Amino acid sequence: MSSIAHQLSTDLGSAVVDETQLPGEFTFELHWDLDGGSRPEASVSGSEQVSILVASLDNALRDQVGLRLERSKEVVDTLIVDSVDTPTPN
């Protein structure tokens, strides 16, 4: 389950923590579309679009796989890169 949590973190742009305590790898297909196939209007803000996306994805996860996304505040490790310099030749 940790790999699906990592993929969801990447796709959603927010940390997703695996709290299932299920070890091992799982294979499944997840079929879903955004709000039954309709797209949010251009007037909908970015955060509202993300909320619609998460709600649609949460429904698909719950109905097809038996998982749910639950919003909470957690402490997560984060790597911050302040700057990058070109390496000097040896």
N, C-alpha and C positions, 0 to 999 in steps of 0.2 A: 504494500500500500504506500510505502514511502516514495516509490517512483511516480505514482499517480499524483501524490501531493506535490512533488517537485514540478511535474508538468503543469499542474493547475496553477502553481505559483508563477511559473513563467508566463502562461497564457493570460492570467488575470492581472498580472503586475502587482500582486500582493502576496504576502506570505500565507501559505496554506500548510498547516501542521497536521501530520497524521496522528490521530489519537485513537485509532482502531485497535492498536496492540496486536495486529495480525501479522505474523512473520511470513516471509517468503514472497514469491512473485505470483501475480495473478494475471490471467489473460481474459479480456472481455472486450466487446465492442460496445461503444456508446453512440447512439444515434439521437441527435437533437438539432433543433434549429431555433433561431431567435424568435421567441414569442409567436410560435406557430407559423413561422415563415415571413412575418411582416417585419419590416425594418423600422427603427425609430425615425421620426421625422428629423430633418436637419435642425429644427428649432430646439430639439432635446439636447441638454448639456452633456458633456463627456461623462460626468459622474452619474447622471441619470441613465445614460446608455450602458455604463458598467453595471448599474443596479439591475437593469432589465436583463443583461447578459447573464449575470450571476443567478438571478431568479430562474431563468430558463434552464441553465445548466444544473442548478440544484434540483429542479423537478426531474430532469432526465436521470441524474445520478440516483435519486431516491426511487423512482419508478422502475428503472432498468437494472440497477446494481444493488440497491438497498443501502446506499450511502447517503449522507446528507452533509451539506456545507453549513457550518454554524459560525456566525460572526462572533468573535470574542477578542479580547486584548490579551496578547501573550508576549513574553520576552523571547526574542529570537536573536541568534547570532547574525551580525551583519558585517560585511567587509566593505570598508570605505577606502577608495583610492583617492588620495589628495592630489597627486600629480604623477606624471610619467616622464622620464628623461630617456633620451637615446643613450644606449650603453656606449662607453668609451672603449676603443680597441685596447687589447692587452699589450 
